[in-house]
Amino acid sequence: AANAVDLDSRLDDPVYWLLDRERSNLVRAALAVMDEEKRALLIWKYVEGMTFGQLAGRLRVPAHVVEYRVVTAKRVLRRLLIDRGIGEEDLP
């Protein structure tokens, strides 16, 4: 119940919305400079919700290779976000 209250108060807070928009813009900017394969993997996995198996089928490589590539792409994105001013403590 406390989490729902916290979420409701954040959703009503214009500062939360501005920070969320700023963070989204930083993520978009970081994705834009990533190489196409890494960017596509992250979008397919985390935006489109594809499984590792589905990605493996699309790319015609084993699932463990896809898992490694996704981990690598996430590391690149993390580094780009840190370089753009998002603190490590703000990243998952």
Residue pairs with C-beta under 8 A, 6 or more apart in sequence:
10 16
23 86
23 90
26 81
26 84
26 85
26 86
27 77
27 81
29 84
30 77
30 80
30 81
30 84
31 39
31 42
31 43
31 77
32 39
33 80
34 42
34 73
34 76
34 77
34 80
37 69
37 73
38 69
38 72
38 73
38 76
38 77
39 73
41 55
41 66
41 69
41 70
41 73
42 70
42 73
42 74
42 77
44 50
44 54
44 55
44 58
45 52
45 55
45 70
50 58
52 63
52 66
52 67
52 70
53 63
55 63
55 66
55 70
56 62
56 63
56 65
56 66
59 65
59 66
78 91
81 91
82 88
82 91
